[in-house]
Amino acid sequence: MQSQDSAVAHNWIQTKREDIVHQMTDTCINQCLDALLSKDLIMKEDYELVNTKPTRTSRVRQLLDTTDSQGEEVARIIVQKLKDNRQLGLQPYPDIPPGPSLLAEGEGIWQMKVLHKCSFHF
């Protein structure tokens, strides 16, 4: 089980669920699914289960239900996709620092090197 501090995005999604269901666009749903699948955070079966729902709201509900127990990394991706798609009615978004899943590979390596170098200067 996650602590309150480590589950900021997950808690925000649970609190905003009704608003997310009404406001998440088809584009945002697809971007979430693609990102989660490409990072192996959901299985192809979960992807298909969401996509086979007949309406946008049922697809959003299925996405949220499927990913609810997947943890903070999945929740961060969903929050980031909502931000990227300018779902302004959901503001304010939670203040979450980017985790490894939200960084580009090169950027993550560069940041790890900078952090590593900085730790020696203290």
N, C-alpha and C positions, 0 to 999 in steps of 0.2 A: 504494500500500500504506500502511496506517495504522501509526503508531508505537504501541508498547506503551502509552504514557501516554494516547494519544487513543482507544484501543480498549478501554476498561475494560469496558463493557457487553458488547461483542462477545466478548471473551476469557472473561468470566464465563459467557456462554451456552454457549460451546464446552466449557468445563470442566464445566458442570452439565447438559449435554445429556441424559444418561441420566435424571437425576432430573426434569428438566423434562418429558421424554416421559411419565414415569409419573405426574406430579402435576398438570400443567396441565389445567384443566377445560374443558369445552365452552364455558362462558360466557367464560372468559379467551381462548380461541382466537378466538371471535367478536368480542370487544372489540378484540383485536389486529388482526384483519383489517379491521374497520370503521375503526379509527384510521389504519391504514396506507393504506387506500384513500382515505379522506377527505383525507389529506395528499398524495395522488398519489405515495406512496412504493412502491406496488405497482400493477400493472395489474389490470384486471378479470379478465383471464384467469388471473392468479396466484391471485386471490381464489377463483375458481371451481375451479381445480385443487385447492386445499386443501379446499374444501367438498365436493367430490365423493368424497373418500376415505371408505371405508366404516366405519372405526372411529376412535375418539377418538385413539388412539395414532398411527395412520397420518396423521391430520390434523395432529397436533403435529409429527411428523417432516417432513411436507411443508412446513408453515409454516417450520420451522427451515432446511430445505434451500433453500427459495425465497428466504429473506431472508438467508442466510449471507453472500452476496457484496454485499449492499446497503449495508453500512457501519454506522457507529456510531449514526447517528440512528435507524435502524430498530431496532437492538439496544436502544437506550435506551427506545423505546416498548414493546417486548416486556417488558423488565425492569420498567418502570413498571406495566404491566398485571398482571404477576405479583404485584407488591407490592400493588396496589390490590385484587386478589382474594384477598389474604391466603394465598398459597401458602406457609405457614409452614415446610414441610419443606425449602424451598429457601434458608432463611436460613443465613448472613448474606448479604444482598444487597450488591452493590458500591456503594461510595460514589461516586455520580456526580452532579455538579451538573446541575440541569435545563438542557437546551439549549432553543433556540427552539421545537422541536416539542413540548416538554412544558409549555410555558407557555400560558396563555390569551392571546388576542391583546391584550386590554387590559392584562393583567398584564405582558406582554412589553414593550409600549410604555412603561408606567409605569416598569419597571425600567431600560429604556434611558435614560429621562429622568433618573432618579435617578443612574445611573452617569455620565451626561454631566455633570450638575451637580456631582457629587462630584469629578470629575476636575479641575475648575477650582479646587477648594479646597486642592489639595496644594501 
